[in-house]
Amino acid sequence: MRQILILSLSFFLLTTCKMEEDTVFITASVRDMSNGSTSFESGEYGSGQQLTFSATQNEGYESVEWINESTGQKYTTNPLAVSVNNDGNFVAVFAHLPSI
């Protein structure tokens, strides 16, 4: 009888406890806001989730790269699509276009 009670209680706990999903905190910003902007919404995301970062340059500038300052990883595509597994701070970098 005792074993049945322990098994029933264990089963109840295993089926009613919510498993916590792994989350990561992701931010996106621009190195110099006078050069351009990003519309990414910083916040918590599921680990392994694919996110897209898009930077828009102001007139006279071009998009150069994204840098994940948390890891040092650099990306040259814009928009940037990556799977996130750890907290990250993605920063858009722009360069001034030469005058013609």
RAVEN-V135842 format. One record per helix or strand of 2 or more residues. SS is the DSSP state (~ for helix, > for strand). FROM is the first residue (numbers start at 1). LEN is the number of residues. Records with the same first field share a line. If there is no record, write none. Layout:
# RAVEN-V135842
SS = FROM-LEN, FROM-LEN
This chain:
# RAVEN-V135842
~ = 2-15
> = 23-8, 36-3, 43-4, 49-5, 55-3, 61-8, 73-3, 80-5, 88-9
